[in-house]
């Protein structure tokens, strides 16, 4: 198991949705012969919707009333390759991909079974979808959902398919929560045992977590001095009466403007500090008045170990307790107020400080086998048919094989007609 302070076990083993544009599968047709009707191109598995000698799509699995196509299967494998390449802890991406490739069809079937169960439970995900899209809009600093849709369109993403992918994710998570997670429980003795067995994984250096309020000086450029009328200097005048050069006047005005802006910024920073001492929330003041890039996050700067801050700031902040706020400090960017959100001393933290992480680790540790058992049960209650050569590693020997009828084939053809025009993607 990975170190608790770094990585937790993944929540679910479900297929991620497609990124980028997915082209419809190429159609193939035989050239017409003078004395024969056109023939459909050969395929490696069941196909549907042949017209004018063209193969529309290949069905590799039917799950109840839904189908999984070859293009969806290939798209999932392509995305798996991308995910493996992006994982920093993967020393051998090719090996990692080959180990996980065998489960691609299993994951697609898992997803379809969970979506079908969501329908049975009356889970639509519509409310949560709106909330997630709105949060995405805020994170991208867009004014409206229409702007988010435009941004998706710019990237070649089908907006409707993007929303459907997100809705599917919400539904599957809710089904897992209601049907699996709610039945998992962890006892106090198990928490204590996990803590005792993983103490070495929890050892950590001293660190602090900081938030800031930055007040940057806002310099107003001085108005240019009026140009003096050209005149002929008097050779008999004393040297002291020679006019001061214009660049010197401009520099003096600039320095005066900067000093005034710096003084005004200091006064504002002290006023904000007074508001905090009087009871105002540091986070609220940061959101409203900070000039730093972290303002939208309430001033949150993240975690710092010793040696990562300037000496003056390190000496001040590492001597403070969680919740303490500094005085106004002069920096290159202006005046800053820092809050020590958390101060963790070096060593093994007490159990109460890491209990939420312990509970999460135990929960995720138990979720995987419980979820696989639940999905096996769903398979045994469903009708699933696989094309020859395709293997579902999550299949149960107790699954019922459906009887394929002409009506079922016609229904598959209609579904394929809809699927072939989809363009999936992610922002």
Helices and strands as residue ranges (DSSP letters): E 47-48, E 57-63, E 66-69, H 70-86, H 93-101, H 104-121, H 126-139, H 145-154, H 159-179, G 181-183, H 188-197, H 199-202, E 207-215, G 239-241, H 246-277, H 282-289, G 295-297, E 300-305, H 311-317, E 329-331, E 334-344, H 351-381, E 384-386, H 406-419
